[in-house]
Amino acid sequence: MTEPTPALVSFDNPVETSESSPAPDRLLAGQPRQRVANHYADASQQFFAGVWSSTRGKWRVRYTENEFCHILEGRVIIVSDGGERREFAAGDSFVVPSGFSGTWEVVEDCRKVYAIFEPS
């Protein structure tokens, strides 16, 4: 007996969204409202993909996961604790590696596609 082939996952299909804000102890500026539409999670709960958006603001980040990002709209500035400053806008793609620590600032309301791998 053969296993069924898993179905492809389209981000065009509607999914439940969740809304949040950065934790108060991480918030540095503004009152950003964030929205997540997670379109995929694998059985191990280590790999996720979806769409994230945020209004303007700045907060501290500390990554335990590896995250691929593709900016669809807006502009962000990410600064590492070591002082490396990078700016990304619509059309840009990048990876934030596990262990990264610094700040994430949304300077123009932003929307991105993400793919996250959380090592066990």
RAVEN-V304102 format. One record per pair of residues at least 24 apart in sequence whose ideal C-beta (glycine too) atoms are under 8 Angstrom apart, sorted by the first residue. I is the first residue (numbers start at 1). J is the second residue. If there is no record, write none. Layout:
i | j
I | J
I | J
This chain:
i | j
9 | 39
9 | 40
9 | 49
10 | 39
11 | 39
11 | 50
11 | 51
11 | 113
13 | 39
15 | 39
15 | 50
22 | 57
22 | 59
22 | 60
23 | 59
26 | 59
26 | 60
26 | 61
27 | 57
27 | 58
27 | 59
28 | 57
28 | 58
28 | 59
28 | 60
28 | 103
29 | 57
29 | 58
29 | 105
30 | 55
30 | 56
30 | 57
30 | 58
30 | 106
31 | 55
31 | 57
32 | 56
32 | 57
32 | 58
32 | 59
32 | 106
44 | 120
45 | 118
46 | 117
46 | 118
46 | 119
46 | 120
47 | 115
47 | 116
47 | 117
47 | 118
48 | 114
48 | 115
48 | 116
48 | 118
49 | 113
49 | 114
49 | 115
49 | 116
50 | 113
50 | 114
51 | 111
51 | 112
51 | 113
51 | 114
52 | 111
52 | 112
52 | 114
53 | 109
53 | 110
53 | 111
53 | 112
54 | 106
54 | 109
54 | 110
55 | 106
55 | 109
56 | 106
56 | 107
56 | 108
56 | 109
57 | 105
57 | 106
58 | 103
58 | 104
58 | 105
58 | 106
59 | 103
59 | 104
59 | 105
60 | 101
60 | 102
60 | 103
61 | 96
61 | 100
61 | 101
61 | 102
61 | 103
61 | 104
62 | 100
62 | 101
63 | 96
63 | 97
63 | 98
63 | 99
63 | 100
63 | 101
64 | 98
64 | 99
64 | 118
64 | 119
65 | 98
65 | 116
65 | 117
65 | 118
65 | 119
66 | 95
66 | 96
66 | 97
66 | 98
66 | 116
66 | 117
66 | 118
66 | 119
67 | 95
67 | 96
67 | 114
67 | 115
67 | 116
67 | 117
68 | 93
68 | 94
68 | 95
68 | 114
68 | 115
68 | 116
69 | 93
69 | 94
69 | 95
69 | 96
69 | 112
69 | 113
69 | 114
70 | 112
70 | 113
70 | 114
71 | 110
71 | 111
71 | 112
72 | 111
72 | 112
72 | 113
73 | 108
73 | 109
73 | 110
73 | 111
74 | 106
74 | 107
74 | 108
74 | 109
74 | 110
74 | 111
75 | 106
75 | 107
75 | 108
75 | 110
76 | 104
76 | 105
76 | 106
76 | 107
76 | 110
77 | 105
77 | 107
78 | 102
78 | 103
78 | 104
78 | 105
79 | 103
79 | 105
